[in-house]
Amino acid sequence: MLFFQTSIGVHIDNDYVSAALLATSFKGIVKKDCKFKYFNKNTSFEKRLKTASNMISEFVRDYGISSPYIHMGIPIGSLVLREITLPSAVKENLKTTVEYELEKYLPLPAEDLYFDVQKIAEDKEEKKIRVLLAAVKKDELKPYLDLFDHALASIDISLAAAVNTMADLFPYLQSYTFVWLKYDSFELGFIQDGFFHASRVFETSLKADALSSEIAGELKTVQKNLSNKSEGQEKNETLPVVLLGTLVDEELKNGVRKKGFDVIDVDLYASPVAKQEFIFPYGLALKGLKKVSNHFNFLPLNLRKRSSKAPLYFVILLCFFAVLSALAWRVGIIVQEKSISSHLDKEISVLQKDISQIDKIQKEYDLLEKKIEYIQTGNPGKTFVLDIIKELTSTIPDGTWISDLKFSDNGVRIIGFAEWASELIPLLEKSPYFEDVVFTSSITKTRTGKERFIITLKVLPAKIAE
């Protein structure tokens, strides 16, 4: 990870557009800004795409980004996903191998598709790998390419990017089912050992009483057909569920739980993502700044924006200045040592004059010690403040506390709170240290039910108290 890089993630959905700007610093990856806008479901794709372009322009303008790196996400509905098994020997040339037989796996002409592959599991004993093949029609990506024209670094699967976000914020989540609820449908994504495996989109009527049953039914069907279980997962064990979407509430979560699924609560609002709408663009921007588990890119190499080497040159320049500074620091240390030696000689001569002050300080110390001893041993003719505080502590009942204690020549004034303030007068009068115990104002009731009181009393001399 290089310092001072920026990355923009953009997600365009049917009803909203969201974008996130992340940057690297000495503190790590930080979120600089996020934007989102909702639309009517009939809003054209061109308008939503233009809104995304405007958001990017605002990032570039507001943060002085000279050459933005944009990572675009597309919804699952635009894709064809297929899981295939291949010999482990081809993993070094995986994409090239799949390209030769692309039409064998997909029912569409290869020349009409952009595709990418990702290894999702490996069986070393069988010497085989499981691969997720994802493809999209070229016509689907044409509007993106026409508008941004070589400004895009990648076009990825939005749901896979959301998995990267979850892995970054909640690393304990390795295998689960991701459910994203929209206004007219919900998407199911299956994650095993940190990798995005499969996904489906289901239409829904969004009727509250039937929605939980509808989601649970599809979860059971799809999880039952999973080809492999995660590491450590029992044969008949269902994957935990992460249920997100602006329409998700506790009633829906509890409904899915009653169907036998473990719905995990994740607090996005306390994380850098802050809002559910940003879970997709955050993961998209993240892939431009660090290595992530899920990294599809449907853009051909010739259409991708090339990474700038400016941050690398900047780091090299920083290293050069660091070495130069270290050399200058060493030379400075030698010069400073000579200066310090000369300065110390002068200080020693000055300190010799101050030695005479030690006797005076010692005498002051002895005097303070005597005063402390006098306070600790007491004065036979008077009762000390510590004695009064000790007596009050042992006399007043539990549930009573003192908020103000003031001493004067006339005696002591006590302000405090008690369950029954009227009980305090007899208790204090029984003490051998106090006399003339009276309330100086009426007792008042606080909102918490406590009684506020003000009492004055006189302190008996120590000899009488004894």
Sequence and secondary structure as in RCSB ss.txt:
>XXXX:A:sequence
MLFFQTSIGVHIDNDYVSAALLATSFKGIVKKDCKFKYFNKNTSFEKRLKTASNMISEFVRDYGISSPYIHMGIP
IGSLVLREITLPSAVKENLKTTVEYELEKYLPLPAEDLYFDVQKIAEDKEEKKIRVLLAAVKKDELKPYLDLFDH
ALASIDISLAAAVNTMADLFPYLQSYTFVWLKYDSFELGFIQDGFFHASRVFETSLKADALSSEIAGELKTVQKN
LSNKSEGQEKNETLPVVLLGTLVDEELKNGVRKKGFDVIDVDLYASPVAKQEFIFPYGLALKGLKKVSNHFNFLP
LNLRKRSSKAPLYFVILLCFFAVLSALAWRVGIIVQEKSISSHLDKEISVLQKDISQIDKIQKEYDLLEKKIEYI
QTGNPGKTFVLDIIKELTSTIPDGTWISDLKFSDNGVRIIGFAEWASELIPLLEKSPYFEDVVFTSSITKTRTGK
ERFIITLKVLPAKIAE
>XXXX:A:secstr
  TT EEEEEEE SSEEEEEEEEEETTEEEEEEEEEEE  TT  HHHHHHHHHHHHHHHHHHHT SS  EEEEE 
GGGEEEEEEEEEGGGGGGHHHHHHHTHHHHSSS GGGEEEEEEEEEEETTTTEEEEEEEEEEHHHHHHHHHHHTT
 EEEEEEHHHHHHHHHHHH TT  SEEEEEE SSEEEEEEEETTEEEEEEEEE    HHHHHHHHHHHHHHHHHT
 SS  TT  TT    EEEESTT  HHHHHHHHHTT  B    GGGSTT SGGGHHHHHHHHTTTS  S     S 
GGGS    SHHHHHHHHHHHHHHHHHHHHHHHHHHHHHHHHHHHHHHHHHHHHHTHHHHHHHHHHHHHHHHHHHH
HH  TTS  HHHHHHHHHHHS TT EEEEEEEETTEEEEEEEES GGGHHHHHHHSTTEEEEEESS  EE TTS 
EEEEEEEEE  HHHH 
